Amino acid sequence: MSHLAHKAQAPTSVACYVLTVSDSRTPETDTGGQAIRKLLEDAGHQVSGHAIVKDEPAHVTAQVREQLADPRTQIIITTGGTGITSRDGTFEAIDALLDKRLNGFGELFRMLSFQDVGPAAMMSRATAGTASGKAIFVLPGSPNAVQ
C-alpha cells in the first residue's frame, strides 16, 4: 500500500493520553503537557486523559500500562524525563515496554531540534514506538520541544 493510500484510510481523529513526567511540575506549571493537549485539540484529536507522575520508572511504567489496557486510549504521549541526568528515567521505562521502535522519530526530532538549539539537541532521548497495538511518543518537557 502506498503512503497516500495508507493516509487516506487512516482515522482523522484519535484519542490521546498525555502523561507528564516530572519531579517539580504541577497542573498549573505543566507547560509541556498543556501545550500537547492544546495542539491535539486544535488538530481535532481527543484527549482521553492526562496526568503528572514523578520521574520514577516504576510510576511511569504503571501509568503507561494502565493506558495500554484502557480501550479509550489509542495513543500515549509522554513529556519530560528524556534528558541524561540521573533523574531522567522516562526513556528506559518506556523503551522496556515497546514491542516495536520507530527509530526515525527520535532522529527526526533531534534534527528539527538542532535547528533551534544546536548541538544540545543530541541530549534529548525523544523516541517512539508501539506497545499492545498503541503508539507511544516520548517527548522532552519543554513547550518549545513539544511544539
DSSP file with accessible surface (Angstrom, degrees, kcal/mol):
  #  RESIDUE AA STRUCTURE BP1 BP2  ACC     N-H-->O    O-->H-N    N-H-->O    O-->H-N    TCO  KAPPA ALPHA  PHI   PSI    X-CA   Y-CA   Z-CA
    1    1 A M              0   0  153      0, 0.0     2,-0.0     0, 0.0     0, 0.0   0.000 360.0 360.0 360.0 134.3    0.0    0.0    0.0
    2    2 A S     >  -     0   0   67      1,-0.1     4,-2.6     4,-0.0     5,-0.2  -0.304 360.0-110.9 -72.2 162.1    1.4    3.4   -0.9
    3    3 A H  H  > S+     0   0  143      1,-0.2     4,-2.4     2,-0.2     5,-0.2   0.848 119.9  54.3 -64.3 -29.5    1.8    6.1    1.8
    4    4 A L  H  > S+     0   0  115      2,-0.2     4,-2.2     1,-0.2    -1,-0.2   0.921 109.5  45.9 -70.1 -41.6   -1.0    8.0    0.1
    5    5 A A  H  > S+     0   0   38      2,-0.2     4,-1.4     1,-0.2    -2,-0.2   0.908 113.0  50.7 -66.4 -40.1   -3.4    5.1    0.3
    6    6 A H  H  X S+     0   0  125     -4,-2.6     4,-0.8     1,-0.2     3,-0.4   0.937 111.3  48.0 -62.1 -44.6   -2.4    4.4    3.9
    7    7 A K  H >< S+     0   0  160     -4,-2.4     3,-0.7     1,-0.2    -1,-0.2   0.881 107.4  56.2 -64.2 -37.9   -3.0    8.0    4.8
    8    8 A A  H 3< S+     0   0   84     -4,-2.2    -1,-0.2     1,-0.2    -2,-0.2   0.818 111.2  44.1 -64.6 -29.5   -6.4    8.0    3.1
    9    9 A Q  H 3< S+     0   0  142     -4,-1.4    -1,-0.2    -3,-0.4    -2,-0.2   0.560  92.3 104.8 -91.5  -9.1   -7.5    5.1    5.2
   10   10 A A  S << S-     0   0   42     -4,-0.8    -3,-0.0    -3,-0.7     2,-0.0  -0.371  81.4-100.3 -72.9 150.0   -6.2    6.5    8.5
   11   11 A P        -     0   0   89      0, 0.0    -1,-0.1     0, 0.0     3,-0.1  -0.361  19.5-141.8 -66.0 150.2   -8.6    7.9   11.1
   12   12 A T  S    S+     0   0  133      1,-0.2     2,-0.3    -3,-0.1    -2,-0.0   0.618  86.2  33.4 -87.7 -14.1   -8.8   11.7   11.1
   13   13 A S        -     0   0   35     32,-0.1     2,-0.3     2,-0.0    -1,-0.2  -0.998  66.1-176.1-143.5 137.0   -9.1   11.8   14.9
   14   14 A V        -     0   0   25     -2,-0.3    32,-2.1    -3,-0.1     2,-0.6  -0.919  30.2-113.7-129.5 158.7   -7.5    9.7   17.6
   15   15 A A  E     -a   46   0A   4     -2,-0.3    59,-2.7    30,-0.2    60,-1.9  -0.831  37.8-168.3 -95.5 120.9   -7.9    9.6   21.4
   16   16 A C  E     -ab  47  75A   2     30,-3.1    32,-2.2    -2,-0.6    33,-0.9  -0.903  16.0-152.3-117.4 138.5   -4.6   10.5   23.1
   17   17 A Y  E     -ab  49  76A  15     58,-2.8    60,-3.0    -2,-0.4     2,-0.5  -0.914  14.5-152.5-106.0 132.3   -3.5   10.3   26.7
   18   18 A V  E     -ab  50  77A   0     31,-2.2    33,-1.7    -2,-0.5     2,-0.5  -0.925  10.9-172.8-111.9 122.7   -0.9   12.8   27.8
   19   19 A L  E     -ab  51  78A   1     58,-2.8    60,-2.3    -2,-0.5     2,-0.5  -0.959   8.4-157.7-119.0 118.3    1.5   11.9   30.7
   20   20 A T  E     -ab  52  79A   4     31,-3.0    33,-2.7    -2,-0.5     2,-0.6  -0.831   5.5-158.9 -93.8 129.4    3.8   14.5   32.1
   21   21 A V  E     +a   53   0A   4     58,-3.0     2,-0.3    -2,-0.5    33,-0.2  -0.935  35.9 128.8-111.0 112.9    6.9   13.0   33.9
   22   22 A S        -     0   0   18     31,-2.7    34,-0.1    -2,-0.6    -2,-0.1  -0.968  53.8-148.1-164.2 145.3    8.4   15.5   36.4
   23   23 A D  S    S+     0   0   60     -2,-0.3    31,-0.1    31,-0.2    -1,-0.1   0.563 105.4  29.6 -87.0 -12.2    9.5   15.8   39.9
   24   24 A S  S    S+     0   0   90      2,-0.1    -1,-0.1     5,-0.0     2,-0.1   0.602  89.1 106.2-126.0 -15.7    8.5   19.5   40.0
   25   25 A R        -     0   0   89     28,-0.1    -3,-0.1     3,-0.1     5,-0.1  -0.391  41.6-172.1 -73.9 146.8    5.6   20.2   37.7
   26   26 A T    >>  -     0   0   55     -2,-0.1     4,-1.2     1,-0.0     3,-0.6  -0.783  45.7 -93.1-122.3 170.6    2.1   20.8   39.0
   27   27 A P  T 34 S+     0   0   89      0, 0.0     3,-0.3     0, 0.0     7,-0.1   0.869 129.2  48.8 -54.5 -32.3   -1.1   21.1   37.0
   28   28 A E  T 34 S+     0   0  149      1,-0.2    -3,-0.1     3,-0.0     0, 0.0   0.804 118.3  37.1 -77.3 -30.0   -0.5   24.9   36.9
   29   29 A T  T <4 S+     0   0   62     -3,-0.6     2,-2.3     1,-0.1     3,-0.3   0.334  80.5 112.1-105.8   7.4    3.1   24.7   35.8
   30   30 A D     X  +     0   0    3     -4,-1.2     4,-2.5    -3,-0.3     5,-0.2  -0.416  33.0 157.3 -79.9  68.0    2.8   21.7   33.4
   31   31 A T  H  >  +     0   0   56     -2,-2.3     4,-2.2     1,-0.2    -1,-0.2   0.861  68.9  52.4 -67.6 -33.4    3.5   23.8   30.3
   32   32 A G  H  > S+     0   0    0    109,-0.3     4,-2.2    -3,-0.3    -1,-0.2   0.950 112.8  43.5 -66.4 -48.0    4.7   20.9   28.2
   33   33 A G  H  > S+     0   0    0      1,-0.2     4,-2.4     2,-0.2    -2,-0.2   0.901 113.8  51.6 -64.1 -39.5    1.6   18.8   28.9
   34   34 A Q  H  X S+     0   0   73     -4,-2.5     4,-2.4     1,-0.2    -1,-0.2   0.915 109.3  50.6 -62.9 -42.2   -0.7   21.8   28.4
   35   35 A A  H  X S+     0   0   14     -4,-2.2     4,-2.7    -5,-0.2    -2,-0.2   0.920 110.3  49.2 -63.5 -42.7    1.0   22.5   25.0
   36   36 A I  H  X S+     0   0    8     -4,-2.2     4,-2.6     2,-0.2     5,-0.2   0.943 111.1  49.1 -62.4 -47.2    0.5   18.9   23.9
   37   37 A R  H  X S+     0   0   41     -4,-2.4     4,-2.6     1,-0.2     5,-0.2   0.921 112.8  47.6 -61.0 -41.5   -3.2   18.9   24.9
   38   38 A K  H  X S+     0   0  120     -4,-2.4     4,-3.0     2,-0.2     5,-0.2   0.934 111.8  49.6 -65.8 -44.8   -3.8   22.2   23.1
   39   39 A L  H  X S+     0   0   77     -4,-2.7     4,-1.4     1,-0.2    -2,-0.2   0.913 112.9  47.9 -60.7 -41.9   -2.0   21.1   19.9
   40   40 A L  H  <>S+     0   0   23     -4,-2.6     5,-2.7    -5,-0.2     3,-0.3   0.943 114.2  45.1 -63.5 -49.6   -4.0   17.8   19.9
   41   41 A E  H ><5S+     0   0  112     -4,-2.6     3,-1.7     1,-0.2    -2,-0.2   0.908 111.1  53.2 -63.5 -41.1   -7.3   19.5   20.4
   42   42 A D  H 3<5S+     0   0  109     -4,-3.0    -1,-0.2     1,-0.3    -2,-0.2   0.798 107.6  52.9 -63.5 -27.7   -6.6   22.2   17.8
   43   43 A A  T 3<5S-     0   0   65     -4,-1.4    -1,-0.3    -3,-0.3    -2,-0.2   0.387 125.1-103.1 -88.1   1.9   -5.8   19.4   15.4
   44   44 A G  T < 5S+     0   0   46     -3,-1.7    -3,-0.2     1,-0.3     2,-0.2   0.585  77.9 131.7  90.4  11.8   -9.2   17.7   16.0
   45   45 A H      < -     0   0   54     -5,-2.7     2,-0.4    -6,-0.2    -1,-0.3  -0.531  54.5-118.1 -92.8 164.1   -8.0   14.9   18.3
   46   46 A Q  E     -a   15   0A 114    -32,-2.1   -30,-3.1    -2,-0.2     2,-0.8  -0.799  10.2-140.9-100.1 142.6   -9.4   13.9   21.6
   47   47 A V  E     -a   16   0A  33     -2,-0.4   -30,-0.2   -32,-0.2     3,-0.1  -0.913  14.6-171.2 -99.9 108.5   -7.6   14.0   24.9
   48   48 A S  E     -     0   0A  38    -32,-2.2     2,-0.3    -2,-0.8   -31,-0.2   0.645  62.5 -46.3 -76.8 -13.9   -8.7   10.8   26.7
   49   49 A G  E     -a   17   0A  21    -33,-0.9   -31,-2.2    -3,-0.1     2,-0.3  -0.903  51.1-144.2 164.1 170.9   -6.9   11.9   29.9
   50   50 A H  E     +a   18   0A 100     -2,-0.3     2,-0.3   -33,-0.2   -31,-0.2  -0.985  14.5 173.9-157.0 156.9   -3.8   13.3   31.4
   51   51 A A  E     -a   19   0A  23    -33,-1.7   -31,-3.0    -2,-0.3     2,-0.4  -0.975  25.1-129.8-156.5 165.4   -1.7   13.0   34.5
   52   52 A I  E     +a   20   0A  52     -2,-0.3     2,-0.3   -33,-0.2   -31,-0.2  -0.992  28.0 178.9-121.6 129.9    1.5   14.1   36.1
   53   53 A V  E     -a   21   0A  22    -33,-2.7   -31,-2.7    -2,-0.4   -28,-0.1  -0.946  33.4-100.7-127.7 153.8    3.8   11.4   37.7
   54   54 A K        -     0   0  112     -2,-0.3     2,-2.8   -33,-0.2   -31,-0.2  -0.314  46.0 -98.5 -64.7 154.6    7.2   11.7   39.4
   55   55 A D  S    S+     0   0    7    -34,-0.1    -1,-0.1     4,-0.1   -32,-0.1  -0.391  81.3 127.5 -78.0  66.3   10.2   10.8   37.4
   56   56 A E    >>  -     0   0   76     -2,-2.8     4,-2.3     1,-0.1     3,-0.9  -0.994  60.5-138.4-121.5 120.3   10.4    7.3   38.8
   57   57 A P  H 3> S+     0   0   58      0, 0.0     4,-3.0     0, 0.0     5,-0.2   0.862 103.1  54.5 -50.6 -38.9   10.5    4.5   36.2
   58   58 A A  H 3> S+     0   0   73      1,-0.2     4,-2.2     2,-0.2     5,-0.2   0.890 109.9  47.1 -64.7 -37.1    8.0    2.3   38.2
   59   59 A H  H <> S+     0   0   99     -3,-0.9     4,-2.2     2,-0.2    -1,-0.2   0.913 113.8  47.5 -69.5 -41.7    5.5    5.2   38.3
   60   60 A V  H  X S+     0   0    0     -4,-2.3     4,-2.6     2,-0.2     5,-0.2   0.948 113.2  48.2 -63.7 -48.2    5.9    5.9   34.6
   61   61 A T  H  X S+     0   0   27     -4,-3.0     4,-2.8    -5,-0.2     5,-0.2   0.920 111.4  49.9 -59.3 -45.0    5.6    2.2   33.7
   62   62 A A  H  X S+     0   0   58     -4,-2.2     4,-2.0    -5,-0.2    -1,-0.2   0.924 112.3  47.0 -62.3 -43.6    2.5    1.7   35.9
   63   63 A Q  H  X S+     0   0   34     -4,-2.2     4,-1.7     2,-0.2    -1,-0.2   0.914 114.1  47.0 -66.3 -41.7    0.7    4.7   34.3
   64   64 A V  H  X S+     0   0    1     -4,-2.6     4,-2.5     1,-0.2    -2,-0.2   0.928 110.6  52.1 -68.1 -42.1    1.6    3.7   30.8
   65   65 A R  H  X S+     0   0  148     -4,-2.8     4,-1.6    -5,-0.2    -1,-0.2   0.895 106.7  54.6 -59.2 -39.1    0.5    0.1   31.4
   66   66 A E  H  X S+     0   0  120     -4,-2.0     4,-0.6    -5,-0.2    -1,-0.2   0.917 111.1  44.7 -61.1 -41.4   -2.8    1.4   32.7
   67   67 A Q  H  < S+     0   0    7     -4,-1.7     3,-0.5     1,-0.2     6,-0.3   0.836 106.9  58.7 -74.2 -31.0   -3.4    3.3   29.5
   68   68 A L  H  < S+     0   0   22     -4,-2.5    -1,-0.2     1,-0.2    -2,-0.2   0.856 109.8  45.5 -63.0 -31.5   -2.3    0.4   27.3
   69   69 A A  H  < S+     0   0   82     -4,-1.6    -1,-0.2    -5,-0.2    -2,-0.2   0.611  92.9  94.7 -86.0 -12.3   -5.1   -1.5   28.9
   70   70 A D    ><  -     0   0   24     -4,-0.6     3,-1.6    -3,-0.5    -4,-0.0  -0.701  62.6-156.6 -86.2 115.6   -7.7    1.3   28.5
   71   71 A P  T 3  S+     0   0  119      0, 0.0    -1,-0.1     0, 0.0    -4,-0.0   0.719  89.9  65.8 -65.8 -17.2   -9.7    0.8   25.3
   72   72 A R  T 3  S+     0   0  170    -24,-0.1     2,-0.5     2,-0.0   -57,-0.1   0.710  90.1  76.6 -75.2 -20.2  -10.5    4.6   25.2
   73   73 A T    <   +     0   0    1     -3,-1.6   -57,-0.2    -6,-0.3     3,-0.1  -0.826  44.5 164.2 -98.8 127.0   -6.8    5.4   24.6
   74   74 A Q  S    S+     0   0   88    -59,-2.7    61,-1.0    -2,-0.5     2,-0.4   0.700  70.6  29.5-104.7 -32.9   -5.3    4.9   21.2
   75   75 A I  E     -bc  16 135A  31    -60,-1.9   -58,-2.8    59,-0.2     2,-0.5  -0.984  63.8-155.7-131.6 142.2   -2.1    7.0   21.5
   76   76 A I  E     -bc  17 136A   1     59,-2.5    61,-2.6    -2,-0.4     2,-0.5  -0.980  10.4-173.7-119.3 129.8    0.1    7.8   24.6
   77   77 A I  E     -bc  18 137A  17    -60,-3.0   -58,-2.8    -2,-0.5     2,-0.3  -0.989   3.8-168.2-123.8 123.1    2.3   10.9   24.6
   78   78 A T  E     -bc  19 138A   0     59,-3.0    61,-2.7    -2,-0.5     2,-0.4  -0.812   2.5-164.1-107.1 153.6    4.7   11.5   27.4
   79   79 A T  E     +bc  20 139A   0    -60,-2.3   -58,-3.0    -2,-0.3    62,-0.3  -0.996  50.6  24.1-137.6 129.2    6.6   14.7   28.1
   80   80 A G  S    S+     0   0    8     59,-2.2   -58,-0.1    -2,-0.4    59,-0.1  -0.079  80.1  69.1 104.0 155.6    9.6   15.1   30.4
   81   81 A G        +     0   0    9    -60,-0.1     9,-1.1     9,-0.1    10,-0.9   0.674  63.0 117.2  76.7  21.2   12.3   12.8   31.7
   82   82 A T        +     0   0    7      8,-0.2    43,-1.6     7,-0.1    -1,-0.1   0.407  49.8  93.4-101.7   1.9   14.1   12.4   28.4
   83   83 A G  S    S-     0   0   19     41,-0.2     8,-0.2    42,-0.1    41,-0.1   0.128  84.7-105.0 -79.0-159.1   17.4   14.0   29.2
   84   84 A I  S    S+     0   0  106      5,-0.0    40,-0.1     3,-0.0    -1,-0.1   0.289  73.6 117.8-118.0  11.0   20.6   12.4   30.6
   85   85 A T  S >  S-     0   0   87      1,-0.1     3,-1.5     2,-0.0     0, 0.0  -0.273  81.1-103.6 -72.8 167.9   20.6   13.4   34.2
   86   86 A S  T 3  S+     0   0  128      1,-0.3    -1,-0.1     3,-0.0     0, 0.0   0.754 122.0  53.6 -64.0 -22.4   20.4   10.7   36.9
   87   87 A R  T 3  S+     0   0   95      1,-0.1     2,-1.1   -31,-0.0    -1,-0.3   0.534  82.9  97.8 -88.4  -8.7   16.7   11.6   37.4
   88   88 A D    <   +     0   0   34     -3,-1.5     4,-0.2     1,-0.2    -1,-0.1  -0.699  36.6 142.4 -86.5  99.6   15.7   11.2   33.8
   89   89 A G     >  +     0   0    9     -2,-1.1     4,-2.2     2,-0.1     5,-0.2   0.329  35.3 100.1-120.1   7.1   14.2    7.7   33.5
   90   90 A T  H  > S+     0   0    0     -9,-1.1     4,-2.7     1,-0.2     5,-0.3   0.919  81.4  54.4 -62.3 -43.5   11.3    8.0   31.1
   91   91 A F  H  > S+     0   0   52    -10,-0.9     4,-3.1     1,-0.2     5,-0.2   0.946 111.7  43.5 -57.0 -50.1   13.3    6.6   28.1
   92   92 A E  H  > S+     0   0   94      1,-0.2     4,-1.8     2,-0.2    -1,-0.2   0.901 113.1  52.2 -63.6 -40.9   14.2    3.4   30.0
   93   93 A A  H  < S+     0   0    4     -4,-2.2     4,-0.4     1,-0.2    -1,-0.2   0.928 118.2  36.2 -62.7 -44.1   10.7    3.0   31.4
   94   94 A I  H >X S+     0   0    0     -4,-2.7     3,-1.7    -5,-0.2     4,-1.1   0.916 111.5  59.0 -76.6 -42.4    9.0    3.3   28.0
   95   95 A D  H >< S+     0   0   44     -4,-3.1     3,-0.7    -5,-0.3    -1,-0.2   0.878 101.0  57.1 -56.2 -37.2   11.7    1.5   26.0
   96   96 A A  T 3< S+     0   0   84     -4,-1.8    -1,-0.3     1,-0.2    -2,-0.2   0.733 108.2  48.3 -66.6 -20.5   11.2   -1.6   28.1
   97   97 A L  T <4 S+     0   0   19     -3,-1.7    -1,-0.2    -4,-0.4    -2,-0.2   0.647  86.6 109.7 -91.9 -18.3    7.5   -1.7   27.2
   98   98 A L    <<  -     0   0   12     -4,-1.1    33,-0.3    -3,-0.7     3,-0.1  -0.379  42.8-173.0 -71.5 134.9    7.9   -1.2   23.4
   99   99 A D  S    S+     0   0  107     31,-3.3     2,-0.3     1,-0.3    32,-0.2   0.801  83.3  15.9 -84.3 -39.2    7.1   -4.1   21.0
  100  100 A K  E    S-D  130   0A 148     30,-1.6    30,-2.4     2,-0.0     2,-0.4  -0.992  74.8-141.6-135.9 144.3    8.4   -2.1   18.0
  101  101 A R  E     -D  129   0A 103     -2,-0.3     2,-0.8    28,-0.2    28,-0.3  -0.871   5.1-152.0-109.0 140.6   10.6    1.0   17.9
  102  102 A L    >>  +     0   0   79     26,-2.9     3,-1.8    -2,-0.4     4,-0.7  -0.714  22.6 174.6-105.2  75.5   10.2    3.9   15.5
  103  103 A N  H 3> S+     0   0  102     -2,-0.8     4,-1.8     1,-0.3     3,-0.3   0.820  70.9  65.8 -56.3 -33.6   13.8    5.0   15.5
  104  104 A G  H 3> S+     0   0   41      1,-0.2     4,-2.9     2,-0.2    -1,-0.3   0.798  91.6  64.1 -61.1 -27.4   13.3    7.5   12.8
  105  105 A F  H <> S+     0   0   56     -3,-1.8     4,-2.9     2,-0.2    -1,-0.2   0.956 105.1  43.1 -62.0 -49.7   11.1    9.6   15.1
  106  106 A G  H  X S+     0   0    2     -4,-0.7     4,-2.5    -3,-0.3     5,-0.2   0.901 114.6  51.0 -62.9 -39.7   13.9   10.3   17.5
  107  107 A E  H  X S+     0   0  125     -4,-1.8     4,-2.2     2,-0.2    -1,-0.2   0.936 113.3  44.4 -62.9 -46.9   16.3   11.0   14.7
  108  108 A L  H  X S+     0   0   92     -4,-2.9     4,-2.7     2,-0.2     5,-0.3   0.918 111.9  53.7 -64.2 -41.9   13.8   13.4   13.0
  109  109 A F  H  X S+     0   0   22     -4,-2.9     4,-2.5    -5,-0.2    -2,-0.2   0.938 111.2  45.1 -57.9 -47.9   13.0   15.1   16.4
  110  110 A R  H  X S+     0   0   71     -4,-2.5     4,-2.3     2,-0.2    -1,-0.2   0.880 111.3  53.8 -66.7 -35.3   16.8   15.7   17.1
  111  111 A M  H  X S+     0   0  101     -4,-2.2     4,-1.0    -5,-0.2    -2,-0.2   0.949 112.4  43.0 -63.3 -47.3   17.3   17.0   13.6
  112  112 A L  H  X S+     0   0   85     -4,-2.7     4,-0.6     1,-0.2     3,-0.4   0.901 114.2  51.3 -65.3 -39.2   14.5   19.5   13.9
  113  113 A S  H >X S+     0   0   20     -4,-2.5     4,-3.2    -5,-0.3     3,-1.3   0.863 100.2  64.1 -65.3 -35.3   15.6   20.5   17.4
  114  114 A F  H 3X S+     0   0  116     -4,-2.3     4,-1.9     1,-0.3    -1,-0.2   0.871  94.9  59.8 -57.1 -36.1   19.1   21.0   16.2
  115  115 A Q  H 3< S+     0   0  138     -4,-1.0    -1,-0.3    -3,-0.4    -2,-0.2   0.798 117.4  31.1 -63.4 -27.5   17.8   23.9   14.0
  116  116 A D  H << S+     0   0  136     -3,-1.3    -2,-0.2    -4,-0.6    -1,-0.2   0.834 135.6  20.1 -97.7 -41.4   16.6   25.7   17.2
  117  117 A V  H >< S-     0   0   88     -4,-3.2     3,-1.0     1,-0.3    -3,-0.2   0.402  89.7-144.5-116.3   0.4   19.1   24.6   20.0
  118  118 A G  G ><  -     0   0   16     -4,-1.9     3,-2.4    -5,-0.5    -1,-0.3  -0.324  69.9  -6.8  71.3-149.8   22.2   23.5   18.1
  119  119 A P  G >  S+     0   0   86      0, 0.0     3,-1.8     0, 0.0     4,-0.2   0.707 119.1  78.1 -58.3 -20.5   24.3   20.6   19.4
  120  120 A A  G X  S+     0   0   61     -3,-1.0     3,-1.9     1,-0.3     4,-0.3   0.754  76.2  79.2 -60.6 -18.3   22.2   20.4   22.7
  121  121 A A  G X  S+     0   0    6     -3,-2.4     3,-1.7     1,-0.3    -1,-0.3   0.824  80.1  65.7 -59.5 -30.1   19.6   18.6   20.6
  122  122 A M  G <  S+     0   0  138     -3,-1.8    -1,-0.3     1,-0.3    -2,-0.2   0.680  87.5  70.1 -70.1 -11.1   21.7   15.4   20.9
  123  123 A M  G <  S+     0   0   99     -3,-1.9     2,-0.3    -4,-0.2    -1,-0.3   0.648  80.6  94.1 -78.3 -13.3   21.0   15.3   24.7
  124  124 A S    <   -     0   0   18     -3,-1.7   -41,-0.2    -4,-0.3   -14,-0.1  -0.621  57.0-164.5 -82.4 137.3   17.3   14.5   24.0
  125  125 A R        +     0   0   52    -43,-1.6    -1,-0.1    -2,-0.3   -42,-0.1  -0.189  28.4 161.3-110.3  40.2   16.3   10.9   24.1
  126  126 A A        +     0   0    1    -20,-0.2     2,-0.3   -21,-0.1    13,-0.2  -0.341  14.6 161.1 -56.4 140.3   12.9   11.5   22.4
  127  127 A T  E     - E   0 138A  11     11,-1.5    11,-3.2   -22,-0.1     2,-0.3  -0.935  24.0-159.3-154.7 172.3   11.7    8.2   21.0
  128  128 A A  E     + E   0 137A   0     -2,-0.3   -26,-2.9     9,-0.2     2,-0.3  -0.982  21.4 133.5-155.7 161.0    8.5    6.5   19.8
  129  129 A G  E     -DE 101 136A   0      7,-2.1     7,-3.1    -2,-0.3     2,-0.4  -0.961  44.2 -83.2 179.7-167.2    7.2    3.0   19.2
  130  130 A T  E     +DE 100 135A  40    -30,-2.4   -31,-3.3    -2,-0.3   -30,-1.6  -0.935  28.5 177.6-125.1 150.5    4.3    0.7   19.7
  131  131 A A  E >  S- E   0 134A   1      3,-2.4     3,-2.5    -2,-0.4   -33,-0.1  -0.971  75.4  -6.3-148.1 132.0    3.1   -1.4   22.6
  132  132 A S  T 3  S-     0   0   83     -2,-0.3     3,-0.1     1,-0.3   -34,-0.0   0.847 130.1 -55.9  51.0  36.3    0.0   -3.5   22.7
  133  133 A G  T 3  S+     0   0   77      1,-0.2     2,-0.4     0, 0.0    -1,-0.3   0.574 116.1 110.4  77.6   8.9   -1.1   -2.1   19.4
  134  134 A K  E <   - E   0 131A  28     -3,-2.5    -3,-2.4   -59,-0.0     2,-0.3  -0.914  67.2-121.5-117.6 145.7   -0.9    1.5   20.5
  135  135 A A  E     -cE  75 130A  20    -61,-1.0   -59,-2.5    -2,-0.4     2,-0.4  -0.609  23.8-164.1 -83.4 142.3    1.6    4.2   19.5
  136  136 A I  E     -cE  76 129A   1     -7,-3.1    -7,-2.1    -2,-0.3     2,-0.4  -0.998   3.1-167.9-128.3 129.3    3.7    5.8   22.2
  137  137 A F  E     -cE  77 128A  55    -61,-2.6   -59,-3.0    -2,-0.4     2,-0.6  -0.976   5.8-158.7-118.3 130.3    5.6    9.1   21.7
  138  138 A V  E     +cE  78 127A   1    -11,-3.2   -11,-1.5    -2,-0.4   -59,-0.2  -0.939  20.2 173.6-114.7 112.0    8.2   10.2   24.3
  139  139 A L  E     -c   79   0A  19    -61,-2.7   -59,-2.2    -2,-0.6   -57,-0.1  -0.813  34.1-101.0-118.0 156.3    9.0   13.9   24.2
  140  140 A P        -     0   0   17      0, 0.0    -1,-0.1     0, 0.0     6,-0.0  -0.170  36.2-113.6 -63.7 171.1   11.0   16.3   26.3
  141  141 A G  S    S+     0   0   20    -62,-0.3  -109,-0.3     4,-0.1  -108,-0.1   0.624  80.6 106.9 -86.8 -11.9    9.2   18.5   28.8
  142  142 A S     >  -     0   0   50      1,-0.1     4,-2.2  -110,-0.1     5,-0.2  -0.443  68.1-138.6 -70.7 134.0    9.9   21.9   27.2
  143  143 A P  H  > S+     0   0   37      0, 0.0     4,-1.6     0, 0.0    -1,-0.1   0.884 106.4  54.4 -59.1 -36.3    6.9   23.5   25.5
  144  144 A N  H  4 S+     0   0  129      1,-0.2    -2,-0.0     2,-0.2    -3,-0.0   0.905 108.2  49.5 -63.8 -39.2    9.2   24.6   22.6
  145  145 A A  H  4 S+     0   0   25      1,-0.2    -1,-0.2     2,-0.2    -4,-0.1   0.909 109.7  49.6 -66.7 -40.9   10.3   20.9   22.2
  146  146 A V  H  <        0   0   17     -4,-2.2    -1,-0.2     1,-0.2    -2,-0.2   0.813 360.0 360.0 -72.3 -25.0    6.8   19.5   22.1
  147  147 A Q     <        0   0  151     -4,-1.6    -1,-0.2    -5,-0.2    -2,-0.2   0.838 360.0 360.0 -75.3 360.0    5.7   22.1   19.5
